[in-house]
Amino acid sequence: MNSEFPGSTVPKTGAPPAVDSPLPVLRSITFPRAAVQDNGFLDLLVRDDALVWGRRGEGLVGFGEVARFTATGPNRFATLRRWWSDISAAASVEDAVGLPGTGPVAFSAIAFSAASPYASRLVVPRLVVGRSGDTGWITLTTADPEAELSAAAAEQLLADLLDDRSPERDLAPGEDRLVPGQVSETQYEESVRAGVRALDSGDLTKLVLARDAVAELGADIAVSQVLRELALRYADCWTYSVDGLIGSTPEMLVKVTGDTARARVLAGTLDRATAPAGDDGYAARMLSGSEKQRHEHRLAIDSLTAELGPLVTGMASPDEPFVLELPNVWHLASDVEAQLRVHDDGTSPSALDLAEVLHPTAAVCGTPTAVADELILRLEGMDRGPYAGPVGWVDTSGNGEFGIALRGGVVESPTRVRLYAGCGIVAASDPAAELAESWAKMRPMREALNL
């Protein structure tokens, strides 16, 4: 569960390094089963070591591990893709369901920055329970050529895993506290001021600056309990858990189903805690009616469509964003759909391919992203690790879902969780207002931890 930041020698240029370690040869079998309903999906979130990606009762929950691979540096995406391509090509797959997310899948968490020592990873679980619409399934995967692959073996393993659930945690307040992280409130306000000054140079139109805070707990964190709280309170978000990276993100970086790609773009935020009572039009007026908020949102949309353009044959994005209502904030949001180009061999870009193409987005980095990315390293004063990086899953056909790791944190020890939040800085940004917005964005995790 610990989130390690291992040191390593990072290649700076050239092709992705070869995968030298022996590749496991996976065997996998997928069976249909009764689709779990929303509460049933929540009932699967009972182990702190589960791998999770889900929204409104749909998604995947993984248990155990049969293979993993990590990479760092500028070539981390390419190295992970090569490993997964080799694994997928060698795998023996029986799939009676045939939907995205069936067969072997790899859960993934990828560092925001190429300069981060955080080990970006792919983790292949032993057992996956999935649901899409009214269809449910269970997948059993092994690297053991002698292991039994059957529906009975999969169901028995699931029953044993759910019986061996992680202990609940007393959420009584008073034992826990939230302390400054690497970036204090004062330092964050100063970084915002520095960001606004940088915008005056004309090289940037937007910069996203983040900060952290640390939850120090009086008892071991119950990750499964936190995930259930997030999934219930933030039903319109995607709840995730990969090796101690936990949270519930409102932003879909990319979802790939066959040759169709979809994304949900957010930029423009309003704290619900400051809203006047009885004013039903407040969110629309303050977001849709704000030149600053609409400008920030348009930059994010333009960045996405520019990156996707060469890879698609058609794209649909709305002329006007909608207001996404979450328990803690309102956002300006747009859903984008694109038809991917199909290569001569019949393939199209995978979810992992597009995650690299689209990361980092303007919504979590800035515009232009290359200039903003370099400035973040100088101004932010911390390593983001996996915060604001892609998190999600990919299957052997290239289908998958990657969200942006927002509204979450990293479990650094059984009693220590580092929370993160970032804000889009434009010329009109006010440091105190951006600090307040960062607290609003930490609210989902603070509530789930009872802080």
C-alpha positions, 0 to 999 in steps of 0.5 A: 500500500505504500507509495514509493518514490524509488530512485533510478537511472532515467533514460533521457532520449532515444527508444524505450528501453527493452523489457529485460525481465522474463515475461509471464505467460498468462492464461485467463478465462472470463465467465458471465455472472449476475451483474452486481447492482450498485450496492453489490458493487460497494460490497466488493470494496471490502479489502484495502488491497483491492484495485478499483475503477468504478462509477455508479456501480459499474467498473472493475474491482481487482484482487491479487496480483499475477504480474506487474511492471514499472517504469520511470522517466520520459519513456515511461508510457512507451516502456509500459506499452511495450510490456503490455503489448508483449504480455497481451500477445503471449496470453491465452484468453478464453472470454465468453463475454467479450466486452471491454474490460473482460479477459486480462486487464492491467490497472495503472497509475502513471506519474504526472511528470517525466522528472518524477521518481515515482514508479509508473505501473501496470498491475495485472490482478488475479481476479476481476469482477466487472459490470457494464450496464446489465452485464456482469462477469468474473475473470480469473488469470494465472501465470501458473500453467497447471492452475485450474481455470474454471467458474467454480474456482473463480467464485470460490476464490472471490468468496474467500477474498471477500470473507478475508475483509479488511477491518473497519476503522472508527471514524470518531473525530479527535484522533486525526489531524491535517498538517501542512505538506511540502507546500504551505498555504503561504508558499502556495499563495506566493507560487500563485503570485509568481504564476500570475507574473509569469503569465504577464510575459505572454509565453503562457495563457494558463498555468495549473499550480498544486499543493499538498497537505498531510493527514496524520491519523490516530489509527490505520487507514481503512482504504476500503472504507474510504473508497465506499464513502467516496463512491457513495458521496461522489457518484458522478465521479470515477472512484479509483485505487491503485497501490495506495493512490486513492480518490474519486475523480470527476475528469475522464482523460480518455475512454476507448471502446473499439475505435471510439474515444471519449473524454470529459473535460473540466476547467472552471470551478466554484465552491458550493460552500460559499453559495448563497442559499436559495439562488438556483441560478448562482452556479450558471451565472458565476461559471457560464457567465464568467469570462475568466471561467469560460476562458479557462475551459476553452483552453482545456477543450482546445488543448484536447482537440488539438492533441486528438486531431491527427489520430481521429477521423471525426470529433464532436464537442459541444459549443457550450459547456454544462455545469457539473454539480458535485457535492463539494464544487460546481465545474464547467464540463464538456464531453467530447467524442471522437472516431479513431483512425484505423490503421491498415492492420485493422488496429486503432490507438489503445487507451494507453496510447491515447493516455500518453498523447493527451497527458498532461492536459491543459486542465492540470498543467496549463497552456502551452503544456510544454511551457507550463510543465517546465514552469510547474517544476520551478514554481510548485515546490514539490513532486506531484508523484501520481497526482494529476497523472493518468489512472485507470485500466487497459485490456488486451484489446486496447480498450480502457479507461484513464481518468486524471488522478484528482480529488485524492491522495497517496497512502504513504504509511498506514497512518499517513495520507498525502492529499493534493489539489491544484487550481488553474491560474490565469491573469485574473487569478487571486492567490487567496481565492485559489487557496480557498479553491484548493481546500474545496478540492481536498474536501472529498478526501477530508470528508472520507477520512472524517477530517 
